[in-house]
Amino acid sequence: MFELELFSNASARPSLPTGVTRLEGFALEWQDALLAALTQVIAAAPLRHMLTPGGQRMSVAMTNCGALGWITDRRGYRYAALDPRSGEPWPALPEVIRKLAAAAGLAAGYASFEPDACLINCYAPGARMSLHQDRDEQDFGAPIVSVSLGLPATFLIGGLTRRERPLRLPLAHGDVVVWGGPARLAYHGVAPVVDGLHPKLGRQRINLTLRRAGALKLNGN
């Protein structure tokens, strides 16, 4: 059903950094329930292009589900319990997404991963995500679980500094990447998505990034 860092042509596939696991096709058996759940989440908390602290409009459209949602604006990067657009709590984390994240965490060696935040990123052709660290969470002991749906993309995963050249990891619909341990604070990003047409999602890539954000800082959110 899926491959856990096992490839038929190992010489053509660079080895992954320690702490990074790719589960090829892992989410395929969940896809119909995932897409149905995402339709409901996005109806309740629509996708939007957030602003960076420097005032730049992000090319990726975003929303969240779960107890906490990741947001960015001129005040900075942070987690918030309420959707700033509606003032209401983010939609609850759908059970299918929670179960998928827990199963992927277990397959990668994390036996009790329970996410409380799911960032939903929607990439139109040409959209990208620059190299960054996920460091707004309170719990760095939990892994990151990333689910790819729709158009293929090139995931960039590097080291603990921007100077380290990132590995280019191709991802297809249904692939899941888990990183934690020594790679938990690795710089990572997504190269510009190439135009195409996916049979289920059309001209877009959707990425679910599941995290254990932990307790909110006392920042008014």
Beta strands, then each sheet from edge to edge (+ up, - down):
strand 1: 3-4
strand 2: 20-24
strand 3: 61-66
strand 4: 69-73
strand 5: 76-80
strand 6: 117-123
strand 7: 129-132
strand 8: 144-150
strand 9: 153-157
strand 10: 167-171
strand 11: 176-179
strand 12: 188-190
strand 13: 205-211
sheet 1: 1+ 2- 11+ 8- 13+ 6- 3+
sheet 2: 4+ 5-
sheet 3: 7+ 12- 9+ 10-
end
